[in-house]
Amino acid sequence: MALRLTYHPDFWIRGGDLYFRVEQTLFRVHSYFFTEESKYWEDELVGPAPRGNEVLKKGKDKKDPIVLKDEKPEEFAQFLWVFYNETFGDYSTATQDTWKVVIHFAGKWGFTEVMKLSLEHLQQDKTMGLVEQIQLYQENKVPKEYIYPLYVKLASRDELVGIEDACALGLETYVAVQQARELWGQAPGKPPYKSRIREGLGKQDIDSIVASTFNL
């Protein structure tokens, strides 16, 4: 039985030359945003063709769209909104959840500028917890220079990493955090088991310890 497909109400764009299918929803957009912003999609869509002579290798017909598996149409639409935002340069209406979705696609496909935009807005949002932020960045291939300050903050805070946070961080990150704390001589205090940085340790010392522990 053939799939009953529908056009996305916002992203079936007249003049678009690139077709995607996500579940049962079809998208028609401009390939320019994909080939110019993402090395992954440049290779997938046009390959090493000389500039100006690019011809799409796939996704150029609505009868044979590029199928995005394991994605949701509403989330792909949120990603596309970054390019087609009608209030140019103003992304103030986007929520934290929107940027989490956008950063997922940016990390998956190597949209460097979109990644930077997402991080800029996520860093302004003070409601996200430190561990949640680290987990999000790790899962979505965020550059190390953005994760590094978070590792420093986590490893140097008073509170020890609890079981729930350790599970969220993953074994490798959790062990590295504990090693960093040991290296700068933090000793567990009394309940609620806070700890403190060894006296005389400066910011450069702490940064150096974290960098070496996390191989940054």
Summary of the structure (lengths in Angstrom):
residues: 216
radius of gyration: 22.0
end to end distance: 52.2
largest distance: 71.8
contacts: 554
relative contact order: 0.08
helix: 50%
strand: 12%
